[in-house]
Amino acid sequence: MSQQITIEYLLFGAVLISLLLSIVGSRINLPIFSVLGRWLRWFAFAGVFVLVMHYFELSFRPVWIHFLTGITLWFLLETAYNWLAINALSNSDIPLFPSFKINDEGDEWPANKEFIAVREWLRTAQFKRLSALKAKLYGEMYLRALIYESADKKTRIQLLFIPTRKSAASVCYTITSQPASSSSRLITDNLFLPYGGYYPEGWEVLRKPLIGSLQRLYRLHEKRLSIFEHITVVFEDTALDELNDQQRILEKLNLKIGFLVPLQEREADGKITYEGRYRIWKEMWLLAYFGRTVS
């Protein structure tokens, strides 16, 4: 009896720690904590399943079978939830490649110590603010973006503020340099949202969702520039034109490849094809448990 109570306390502790890891990870911008929290929560669920089977005498099979059954059940439950979310997105009015416009409302930077530190680093690194942009998602919900440019005008950093449920925002960084070929781009980002789509040939895209620091991401981008030996050129388009042009290129490509449903068929089939939904589902799992992406 005492052994069972000990196990119960351990499982309760595991659930509590998993929740704390997720909270701390989002607060101090350490995505690896959130990944560890999800793994711990998954195994804790399997442990609770074993305990329930034993306590209510629902099955007398070996513990390891119950544990594997619990793991499988969690996988199925989360898969069902993710598929419902993907289907809801596909049939919603939320644009997958939203069009941005100038944000003149003055709500650029959230009042947060982390964002203040990022702002100071950009100033120290001699990045100049180019533009504040926003894109409507639905209702009064907007994506907000700030675009900064390096002193030599060859590198741009996009800070994308993603609204959360608590009227706050999480930030993702995208660093872009443009090689001499106008059709090419060198992109390094830490976007944690599942994309699942395709990128044009010639775009060198590296996504690192587990890097929460802009400084670390920028150092990685500089390293990639030296490895690829790209001769970068000065950006000629405005920040708004550059971002919207990128959105149009991605939407056109993914429509052509078959990730997106043709416009005339979307009322019946939604925006995303079944292949596209599978790719998004796979990326949701990879991001959640490995911090990796499909692309």
DONU-389485 format. One record per residue: x, y, z of N, C-alpha, C, CB in turn; residue in one letter. Coordinates in steps of 0.001 Angstrom, whole numbers, padded with zeros to 6 digits, always signed. Each point is the difference from the previous one (the first is absolute). Glycine has a CB too. Layout:
<rs>
XYZXYZXYZXYZA
...
</rs>
This chain:
<rs>
+000835-001213+000000-000835+001213+000000+000872+001267+000000-001818-001263+001233M
+002861+001240-000404+000897+001152+000061+000715+000207-001332+000309-000386+002460S
+000009-000743-003157+000656+000098-001303-000912+000682-001010+001317-002075+000504Q
-002610+001745-000444-000956+000605-000925-000131+001497+000259-001240-002178-000138Q
+001231+002565+001414-000093+001425+000337+001226+000750-000509-001373-000559+002035I
+002538-000078-001907+001236+000615-000502-000073+000228-001504+001287-001106+001840T
-001809+000102-002550-000140+000116-001457-000967+001123-000360+000481-002455-000247I
-001557+002545+001015-000979+001055-000257+000625+001385+000168-001830-001536+000769E
+002622+001693+000296+000678+001279+000222+000995+000301-001123-000272-000309+002479Y
+000983-000714-002935+000963+000187-001082-000699+000440-001280+001486-001729+001035L
-002624+001103-001324-000737+000372-001208-000555+001414+000110-000581-002405-000369L
+000077+002740+001553-000507+001362+000215+001131+001012-000177-001764-000875+001592F
+002931+000534-001042+001154+000875-000141+000432+000153-001450+000716-000679+002272G
-000775-000424-003028+000382+000046-001416-000928+000918-000784+000911-002329+000174A
-002215+002233+000101-000972+000865-000682+000251+001457+000355-001698-001856+000016V
+001956+002109+001270+000232+001365+000460+001272+000580-000638-001164-000546+002176L
+002224-000251-002210+001262+000456-000587-000165+000272-001494+001275-001315+001723I
-002044+000445-002400-000207+000199-001439-000706+001322-000275-000107-002482-000315S
-000857+002830+001157-000706+001267-000166+000918+001184+000296-002148-001137+000614L
+002964+000997+000439+000937+001064+000349+001037+000216-001097-000340-000539+002412L
+000810-000557-003004+000976+000118-001084-000576+000787-001168+001025-002173+000696L
-002283+001883-001035-000642+000717-001115-000160+001480+000315-001213-002095-000632S
+000814+002408+001880-000201+001397+000395+001326+000751+000010-001992-000670+001376I
+002997+000056-000736+001317+000642+000084+000610+000164-001393+000336-000987+002296V
-000504-000035-003136+000545+000061-001352-000543+001164-000797+000258-002439+000072G
-001553+002709+000078-000608+001119-000730+000351+001338+000641-001872-001503-000698S
+002046+001517+002019+000294+001254+000691+001415+000497-000297-001595-000674+001800R
+002574-000243-001776+001395+000419-000189+000509-000327-001405+000387-000343+002447I
-001321-000020-003323+000319-000243-001414+001044-001104-000172-000541+002391-000481N
+000288-003537+001136+000831-001193-000169-000899-001136-000494+001625+000744+001839L
-001820-000853-003154-000923-000993-000554+000324-001438+000390-000334+001547-001877P
+001605-001847+002163+000371-001360+000365-000725-000439+001265+002237+000331-001073I
-002518+000597+001975-000743-000330+001211-001409-000483-000344+001342+001700+001281F
-001961-001035-002254-001354-000399-000414+000009-001392-000622-000592+002410-000377S
+001632-002707-000414+000125-001331-000608+000156-001071+001082+001050+001029-002055V
-000181-000773+003024+000199-000955+001091-001294-000181+000795+002432+000652+000136L
-003161+000445+000062-001268-000077+000729-001014-000890-000701+000431+002277+000882G
-000466-002186-002213-000951-000839-000749+000364-001477+000114-000399+001895-001599R
+001698-002230+001497+000419-001392+000154-000355-000523+001391+001867+000387-001638W
-001599+000413+002650-000285-000423+001371-001492-000193+000211+002036+001215+000789L
-002848-000323-001367-001452-000117+000122-000506-001255-000698-000181+002494+000118R
+000785-002829-001251-000390-001203-000739+000261-001259+000833+000503+001179-002173W
+000693-001294+002727+000339-001181+000805-000787-000023+001312+002298-000007-001018F
-002601+001174+001563-000814+000051+001216-001410-000516-000279+001353+001955+000835A
-001892-001598-002010-001326-000511-000376+000015-001522-000087-000469+002125-001261F
+001535-002677+000649+000106-001459-000093+000083-000618+001378+001137+000213-002208A
-000419+000442+003142+000103-000503+001363-001341+000022+000713+002351+000787+000068G
-003112+000279-000258-001338+000087+000598-000904-001093-000569+000280+002492+000318V
-000140-002763-001611-000800-001061-000625+000298-001350+000652-000019+001281-002172F
+001301-001558+002419+000384-001245+000674-000625-000062+001383+002162-000057-001279V
-002122+001172+001992-000545+000052+001366-001505-000255+000009+001806+001618+000635L
-002512-001036-001595-001451-000186-000092-000337-001456-000306-000260+002378-000775V
+000984-002978-000161-000231-001411-000334+000188-000898+001217+000754+000456-002342M
+000283-000149+003141+000297-000822+001176-001003+000251+001127+002427+000029-000632H
-002718+001273+000887-000848+000359+001139-001420-000541-000158+001379+002058+000326Y
-001944-001938-001526-001373-000445-000236-000071-001437-000515-000605+002364-000472F
+001765-003020+000391+000096-001400-000446-000707-000207-001341+000103-000735+002402E
+000168+001685-003335-000616-000081-001325+000739-000963-000914-000789+002337+000275L
+002047-002604+000063+000786-000930-000791+001131-000551+000867-000571+001238-002146S
+000940-002505+001896+001058-000635+000782+001217-000313-000880-001743-000977+001543F
+001856+001695-002644+001157-000186-000873+001228+000676+000612-001511-000111-002027R
+002686-000212+001519+001229+000582+000556-000001+001524-000057+001214-002057-000687P
-000480+002658+001624+000069+001459+000096+000495+000625-001291+000408-000214+002439V
+000597-000397-003088+000584+000597-001201-001005+000085-001141+002217-000884+000698W
-003163-000079-000744-001042+000050-001028-000947+001174+000265+000156-002509-000306I
-000533+002688+001572-000862+001126+000347+000703+001334-000287-001115-001413+001770H
+002422+001467-001494+000758+001225-000224+000038+000352-001493+001391-000500+002044F
-001115-000496-002881+000017+000231-001450-001389+000372-000511+001904-001620-000227L
-002930+001005+000829-001374+000332-000383-000307+001458+000340-000700-002400+000367T
+001181+002845+000819-000200+001391+000397+000701+000966-000939-000209-000751+002352G
+001425+000404-002766+000742+000831-000944-000752+000105-001324+002164-000675+001093I
-002654-000470-001573-000742-000025-001264-001289+000804+000098+000975-002244-000504T
-001663+002125+001646-001254+000728+000187+000239+001515-000034-000901-001921+001366L
+001982+002370-000701+000331+001424-000028+000267+000460-001436+000961-000172+002330W
-000217-000642-003074+000302+000324-001396-001286+000148-000807+002184-001232+000182F
-003116+000317+000008-001256+000050-000751-000847+001215+000392+000049-002501-000168L
-000090+002781+001479-000790+001146+000466+000568+001316-000526-000616-001288+002059L
+001941+001425-001989+000610+001246-000479-000094+000114-001525+001567-000035+001969E
-001465-001109-002651-000155+000012-001454-001404+000452-000388+001695-001844-000197T
-002702+001323+000897-001382+000397-000284-000190+001501+000232-000796-002305+000646A
+001367+002798+000443-000110+001439+000302+000683+000843-001076-000065-000534+002457Y
+001260+000108-002860+000739+000759-001020-000727-000003-001337+002132-000572+001161N
-002706-000574-001520-000727-000067-001273-001238+000899+000021+000828-002351-000327W
-001507+002392+001478-001157+000895+000119+000437+001457-000153-001150-001663+001514L
+002296+002011-000903+000506+001366-000096+000389+000340-001439+000814-000152+002371A
-000173-000785-003066+000413+000232-001387-001221+000145-000905+002122-001295+000406I
-003119+000441-000204-001219+000092-000804-000723+001321+000256-000211-002503+000050N
+000210+002932+001217-000642+001278+000327+000730+001150-000686-000760-000928+002216A
+002094+000876-002217+000778+001029-000689-000273-000005-001494+001760-000195+001748L
-001827-001004-002329-000223-000123-001437-001346+000577-000420+001433-002030+000002S
-002410+001918+000862-001350+000458-000344-000330+001377+000577-000687-002380-000088N
+001658+003004+000723-000234+001312+000602+000307+001118-001002+000552-000948+002273S
-000806+002161-001835+000307+001171-000829+001396+000546+000279-002430+000547-000046D
+003188-001208+000907+001351+000466+000331+000912-000210-001208-000350-000539+002460I
+000979+001570-002976+000882-000149-001169+001294-000724+000376-000966+002107-000985P
+001404-003021+000136+001245-000714+000249+001209+000847-000368-001185-002153-000409L
+001022+003022-000571+001069+000912-000402-000574+001415+000006+001157-001793-001426F
-001318+002360+002611-000681+001303+000113+000794+001129-000649-001043-000794+002116P
+000311+001769-002580+000604+001185-000609+000195+001060+001081-001079-000511-002250S
+002269+001098+002292+000327+000989+001025-000252+001415-000508+001710-001565+000950F
-001905+002447-000004-000122+001431-000297+000723+000781+001091-002228-000344-001193K
+002408+001639+000961+000702+000838+000966-000799+000074+001302+001036+001345-001877I
-000336-001524+002993-000622+000117+001315+000326+001378+000568+000160-002512+000394N
-001156+003386-000360+000214+001352+000512-000737+000236+001312+000294+000789-002341D
-000572-001887+003071-000748+000121+001251+000902+000233+001209-001729-001476-000987E
+003051+001348+000810+000920+000272+001098+000100-001102+001036-000501+002345-000366G
+000022-003560+000038+000050-001114+000960+001067-000998-000438-002458+000295+000557D
+003644+000183-000851+001027-000842-000607+000623-000985+000982+000454+001846-001573E
+000012-001336+002719+000739-000822+000956-000854-000289+001233+002166+000986-000824W
-002402-002280+001134-000684-000328+001262+000864+000425+001186-001181-001949-001106P
+000535+002308+002207+000716+000418+001206+000506-001240+000743-001424+002103+000181A
+002620-002538-000549+000561-001224+000557+001522+000151+000075-001922-001396-000934N
+002522+000923+002035+001453+000136+000189+000777-000683-001125-000358+000093+002480K
-000150-001255-002909+000679-000735-001081+000051+000837-001266-000763-002176+000983E
-000344+002807-001335-000051+000796-001221+000862+001262+000121-002312-000881-000443F
+002395+001439+001647+000861+001162+000214+001453-000373-000240-001633+000933+001663I
+002028-002129-001176+001377-000473-000205+000291-000215-001483-000049-001094+002261A
-000925+000564-002997+000166-000216-001442+000157+001336-000712-001359-002118+000129V
+000558+003068+000278+000057+001334-000611+001368+000638+000219-002472+000268+000358R
+003005-000440+000842+001321+000549+000307+001089-000683-000824-000786+000535+002318E
+000659-001856-002491+001004-000711-000796-000020+000468-001455-000218-001985+001525W
-000974+002182-002075-000106+000482-001380+000674+001362-000159-002148-001273-000266L
+001973+002112+001272+000637+001328-000048+001521-000132+000094-002051+001034+001053R
+002513-001908-000167+001435-000204+000170+000630-000581-001258-000362-000336+002448T
-000366-000586-003111+000504-000636-001225-000185+000888-001231-000520-002223+001008A
+000052+003443-000796-000155+001003-001065-001016-000411-001064+002354+000668+000403Q
-003426-001303+000062-001122-000289-000892-000988+001164+000078+000293-002523+000299F
-000711+002973-001449-000907+001145-000078-001429-000471-000244+001871+001441-000871K
-002799-000867+001613-001411-000346-000183-000491+000541-001337-000373+000017+002499R
-000185-000920-003316-000520+000393-001315-001495+000259+000029+001802-001330-001056L
-002544+000384+001649-001454+000117-000118-000700-000850+001050+000239+000439-002453S
-001439-000004+002822-000901-000775+000850-001181-000430-000862+000706+001259+002119A
-000978-002552-002139-001032-000545-000875-000988-000840+000804+001620-000003-001929L
-002770-000251+001326-000973-000889+000633-000837-000680-001065-000065+001456+002048K
-000456-002636-001683-000856-000765-000911-001185-000539+000801+001983-000633-001491A
-003169+000795+000953-001197-000435+000701-000173-001505-000115-001058+002222-000432K
+000790-002864+001576-000286-001434+000016-001512-000223-000007+002159-000455+001246L
-002813+000952-000205-001469-000054+000055-000463+000951+001098-000056-002421-000832Y
-001137+002980+000649-000513+000929+001001+000974+001133+000247-001265-001861+001053G
+001618+002032+000223+000973+001024+000386+001362-000615+000298-001862+001392+000920E
+002091-002601-001417+001265-000694+000229+000954+000266-001156-001183-001784+001329M
+002387+002291-000998+000971+000368-001021+001358-000640+000279-001220+002162-000356Y
+001921-002475-000734+001435-000273+000080+000703+001336-000132-000226-002357-000981L
+001183+002619+001846+000756+001245-000081+001461-000315-000257-001620+001148+001548R
+002226-000354-002408+001395-000243-000361+000784+001301+000032-000685-001952-001423A
+001927+001844+001881+000947+001101-000061+001161-000424-000878-000673+000837+002297L
+001080+000014-003213+001087-000321-000913+001188+000918+000289-001646-000782-001767I
+002804+000165+001988+001243+000742+000229+001002-000363-001086-000416+000061+002498Y
+001307+000877-002802+000986-000216-001054+001396+000333+000517-001730+000518-001761E
+002720-001309+001321+001383+000201+000424+000558+001284-000595+000313-002481+000188S
+000820+002920+000358+000617+001252-000451+000387-000052-001470+000841+000364+002310A
-000436-001548-002809+000381-000124-001418-001194-000292-000901+002232-000805+000735D
-003429+000734-000159-001261-000209-000727-000055-001341-000744-000156+002470-000245K
+000914-003460+000731+000029-001312-000649-000715-001089+000811+002149+000676-001053K
-002539-000364+002267-000684-000978+000859-001184+000668+000673+002153-001261+000391T
-003263+000559-000388-001189+000493+000690-000449-000992+001058-000686+001257-002054R
+000221-000721+003161-000537-000822+001087-001469+000344+000174+002261-000121+001162I
-003088-000914-001203-001433+000176+000234-000350-000545+001379-000490-000164-002482Q
-000124+000986+003294-000546-000444+001280-001499-000162-000189+001830+001175+001354L
-002302-002397-001246-001413-000288-000208-000649-000267+001355+000457-000948-002317L
-001394+001806+002702-000693-000128+001281-001299-000773-000220+001014+002177+000852F
-001072-003371-000263-001142-000898-000193-000914+000099+001213+001383-001572-001434I
-002648+001965+001241-000909+000167+001141-000265-001311+000716-001049+001912-001174P
+000943-001855+002498-000310-001170+000817-001364+000186+000639+002451-000417+000445T
-002870-000593+000292-001347+000024+000576-000152+001054+001090-000191-002415-000528R
+001292+002816+001166-000072+000913+001135+000234+001448-000409+000774-001850+001459K
-001119+002167-002693+000168+001362-000523+001454+000452+000042-002316+000525+000747S
+003228-001487-000756+001427+000293-000048+000508-000421-001369+000273-000310+002519A
+001042+000185-002653+000551-000398-001289+001305-000749+000199-001089+001971-001100A
+001296-002971+000240+001287-000677-000079+000710+000534-001233-000874-002100+001174S
+002194+002081-001144+000748+000578-001113+000838-001068-000689+000058+002216+001176V
-000007-002144-002500+000870-000853-000810+000867+000905-000866-001699-001907-000015C
+002888+001426-000312+000944+000796-000776+000283-000656-001348+001023+000849+002129Y
-000976-000047-003168+000390-000459-001334+001089+000925-000526-002315-000959-000449T
+003474+000383+000134+001132+000773-000498+000203-000348-001471+001093+000062+002305I
-001066+000946-003151+000057-000219-001445+001130+000793-000638-002459-000416-000010T
+003204-000255-000858+000988+000657-000854-000294-000422-001429+001772+000055+001847S
-001454+000801-002783-000319-000261-001400+001276-000126-000827-002169+001240+000262Q
+002446-002449-000764+001166-000180-000877-000166+000785-001301+000380-002281+000989P
+000673+002278-001796-000016+000769-001242-001134-000414-000920+002450+000262+000199A
-002805-001554-000177-001129-000466-000809-001291+000474+000644+001298-002028-000789S
-002101+002761+000048-001215+000607+000557-001038-001027+000431+000422+001960-001442S
-000331-003184+000932-000983-001026+000334+000397-000803+001234-000588-000130-002408S
+001743+000436+002981+000503-000751+001141-000174+000795+001286+001644-001159-001490S
-001704+000403+002593-000036+000616+001323+000716-000924+000981-002189+001201-000523R
+002864-000615+001456+000600-000754+001092-000756+000400+001259+002313-000123-001127L
-003061-000841+001688-000901+000300+001116+000328-000895+001188-001807+000714-001609I
+001934-000093+002764+000176-000728+001254-001075+000496+000957+002526-000293-000358T
-003348-000613+000880-001058+000445+000916-000179-000990+001147-001151+001166-001904D
+000341-000764+002862-000326-000888+001128-001506-000140+000163+002129+000671+001142N
-002849-000589-002254-001463-000125+000039-000408-001346+000604-000189+001496-002025L
-000678-001440+003033-000446-001224+000658-001384-000440-000469+001377+000635+001969F
-001996+000146-002849-001311-000368-000539+000180-001007-001130-000947+002262+000627L
+000108-003298-000694+000117-000970-001098-000317+000644-001336-000611-001838+001571P
+001480+001638-002519-000190+000526-001357-000393-001130-000937+001678+001832+000427Y
-000827-002823-000562-000325-001185-000783+000082+000169-001503-001426-000610+001846G
+001502+001857-002319+000013+000242-001433+001389-000114-000613-001950+001467+000327G
+002044-001003-001558+001238-000110-000770+000611+001384-000220-000874-002078-001135Y
+002187+002080+000898+000720+001231-000311+000508-000060-001434+000664+000281+002422Y
-000532+000872-003068+000494+000019-001393+001427-000526-000101-001489+001950-000468P
+001805-002481-000690+001365-000445-000265+000915+001220+000020-000817-001975-001389E
+001930+001853+002057+000913+001123+000118-000098+000717+001330-000151+000247-002428G
-000927-000510+003169-000114+000573+001334+000699-000937+000988-002199+001161-000592W
+003191-000647+001274+000704-000773+001021-000618+000358+001349+002171-000070-001366E
-003109-000777+001824-000748+000283+001225+000431-000963+001102-001958+000857-001351V
+002332-000297+002482+000360-000799+001174-000860+000458+001164+002385-000325-000822L
-003201-000600+001334-000874+000323+001123+000547-000647+001267-002000+000177-001540R
+002159+000624+002583+000536-000470+001279-000937+000420+001137+002373+000140-000901K
-003498-000845+001056-000996+000400+001008+000505-000048+001439-001706-000830-001555P
+002781+000069+001809+000502-000120+001365+000939+001130+000393-000236-002441-000225L
+000567+003314-000718+000844+001157+000314-000911+001184+000320+001884-000843-001512I
-001942+001206+002777-000872+001105+000395+000679+001348-000028-001213-001591+001388G
+002537+001609-001498+000766+001241+000058+000257+000560-001399+001069-000790+002123S
-001382+002066-002308+000270+000653-001283+001496+000074-000262-002106+001335+000232L
+002890-001095+000808+001452+000083-000170+000570-001319-000522+000103+001694+001852Q
-000515-002802-001261+000474-001316-000443-000441-000282-001429-000073-000822+002368R
-001156+001181-002694-000524-000238-001344+000777+000828-001021-002285-000491+000955L
+002619+001707-000584+000752+000876-000905+001412-000533-000232-001349+001961+000798Y
+001988-002467+000256+001337-000589-000159-000049-001199-000934+000625+000781+002299R
-001681-001584-002191-000174-001143-000884-000181+000460-001443-001018-001306+001888L
+000248+002368-002081-000224+000525-001348+001312+000495-000609-002352+000647+000638H
+003149+000049+000147+001296+000475-000488+000911-001169-000373-000230+002048+001432E
+000180-003114-000633+000804-001197-000292-000442-000623-001311+000328-000409+002454K
-001640+000369-002693-000512-000563-001248+000438+000843-001196-001971-000943+001241R
+001977+002248-001064+000452+000875-001080+001438-000321-000406-001551+001789+000830L
+002404-002049+000156+001398-000296-000302+000163-001373-000623+000678+001469+001878S
-001505-002432-001435+000082-001362-000543-000483-000040-001446-000345-000933+002304I
-000803+001576-002573-000549-000012-001359+000764+000925-000938-002227-000527+000964F
+003027+001412-000394+000788+000943-000785-000873+000796-000980+001967-001539+000218E
-003133+001898+000263-000898+000799-000821+000488+001441-000085-001912-001488+000646H
+001834+002034-001818+000277+001421-000172-001336+000720+000148+002021-000411-001548I
-002240+000967+002707-001289+000627+000256-000046+001403-000580-000241-001362+002076T
-000984+001787-002363-000197+001324-000593-000923+000818+000902+000333-000932-002346V
-000363+002207+002083-000853+000913+000762-001463-000234-000363+001858+001710+000097V
-002727-001678+000903-001433-000110-000262-000480+001272-000695-000313-001516+002014F
-000448+001332-003080-000507+001149-000744-001466+000289+000311+001637-000519-001798E
-002422-000550+002052-001422+000182+000297-000191+000518+001424-000574-001840-001615D
-000554+002499+001831-000349+000411+001358-000310-001244+000828-000903+002226-000831T
+000892-002078+002148-000286-001131+000887-001390-000576-000278+001498+001009+001752A
-002467-000135-002000-001369-000450-000275-000069-000779-001303-000888+001973+001248L
+001496-001428-002307-000028-000674-001301+000738-001338+000055-000117+002237-001135D
+001243-002268+001828+000792-001218+000105-000779-001107+000708+002086+001388+000032E
-002731-001050+001087-000734-001002+000764-001225-000505-000753+000806+001076+002093L
-001565-000171-002698-001187-000424-000744+000366-000777-001271-001216+001996+000907N
+002326-001626-001529+000478-000741-001167+000365-001424+000402+000852+002134-001044D
-000212-002281+002198+000350-001333+000501-001245-000825+000265+002082+000930+001010Q
-003110-000303-000431-001260-000698+000266-000652-000473-001305-000316+001391+002079Q
+000327-000541-003093-000607-000364-001291+000754-001149-000669-000784+002366-000270R
+002117-002329+000348+000804-001068-000592-000307-001340+000664+001806+001662-000541I
-001870-001667+001863-000262-001238+000741-001403-000532-000292+001571+000767+001801L
-002550+000125-001838-001374-000439-000267-000128-000569-001407-000855+001734+001594E
+001445-001071-002565-000056-000470-001390+000667-001359-000155-000002+002372-000779K
+001169-002537+001407+000728-001266-000092-000787-001141+000638+002157+001268+000030L
-002694-001042+001164-000713-001060+000706-001337-000339-000646+001116+000738+002081N
-001673+000200-002804-001192-000284-000795+000370-000874-001194-001040+002187+000721L
+002159-001896-001340+000450-000746-001181+000393-001433+000366+000795+002151-001030K
-000108-002314+002153+000491-001326+000400-001122-000901+000510+002190+001042+000565I
-003243-000439-000008-001105-000817+000493-000152+000012+001504+000326-001406-001958G
+000358+002337+002606-000175+000159+001447-001306+000734+000286+002505+000032+000335F
-002850+000915-001201-001224+000771+000140-001035-000444-001033+001327+001943+000889L
-002577-001828-000524-001123-000334-000883-000251+001190-000935-001047-001541+001766V
+000771+001295-003059-000331+001100-000921-001150+000857+000535+000780-001417-001918P
-000749+002696+001628-000962+000954+000550-001449-000418-000249+001690+001790-000344L
-001974-002288-000866-001386-000323-000363-000534-001227+000738+000435+000999-002233Q
+000440-001765+002892-000431-001218+000691+000024+000132+001521+000852-001286-001934E
-000455+002443+002434+000210+000144+001441-001282+000020+000822+002041+001229-000557R
-003130-000804-000036-001254+000037+000759-000418-001399+000438-000697+002041-001276E
+000987-003027+000445-000375-001382+000313+001114-000764+000713-001495+000034-001985A
+002757+000230+001607+001106-000819+000490+000909+000700+001002-000094-001157-002151D
-000139+002438+002423+000897+000720+000891+001224+000505-000746-000800-001393+001905G
+001721+002049-001177+001163+000618-000642+001161-000968-000200-000693+002141+001020K
+000783-003176-000171+001179-000864+000020-000367-001395-000508+000963+001313+001936I
-000163-001854-002853-000236-001348-000513+000310-001024+001093+000552+000755-002358T
-000932-002021+002120+000271-001047+000999+001498-000241+000151-002203-001072-000540Y
+002940+001210-000559+001459-000122+000110+000558+001130+000853+000102-001122-002252E
-000630+002331+002040+000444+001137+000795-000348-000161+001468-000259+001433-001999G
-000936-001962+002288-000400-000209+001392+000895-001032+000672-002363+000588-000594R
+002745-001618-000153+000909-001008+000560+001356+000617+000324-001182-001793-001304Y
+001689+002642+000406+001289+000630+000232-000048+000933+001219+000485-000157-002466R
-001590+000879+002618-000143+000862+001170-000072-000833+001267-001175+001716-001393I
+000395-002827+001355-000109-000875+001170+001369-000559+000379-002358-000594-000653W
+003118+000172-000351+001332-000551+000285+000903+001070+000602-000265-001643-001887K
+000168+002858+001367+000845+001066+000525-000412+000395+001411+000359+000817-002326E
-001647-000893+002634-000458+000281+001358+000653-000960+000991-002190+000858-000905M
+002283-002138+000536+000637-000993+000869+001497+000242+000107-001761-001654-000628W
+002399+001926-000496+001441+000222+000014+000356+001233+000828+000173-001082-002256L
-000953+002145+002116+000253+001212+000770-000231-000225+001482-000649+001357-001976L
-000449-002050+002296-000375-000176+001399+000970-000877+000774-002345+000291-000688A
+002859-001351+000040+000788-000985+000738+001479-000069-000393-002086-001271+000206Y
+002454+001931-001314+001407-000038-000410+000546+001392-000362-000383-002332-000828F
-000491+003328+000773+000453+001337-000372+000515+000066-001417+000554+000396+002354G
-001097-001235-003234+000429-000043-001391-001186+000271-000929+001828-001635+000603R
-001512+001879-001877-001039+000254-000997+000096-000982-001147+000001+002408+000621T
-001045-002464-001436-000026-000886-001158+000958+000493-001057-002370-000600+000484V
+002375+001904-000730+000799+000571-001084+001477+000041+000362-001967+001363-000702S
</rs>
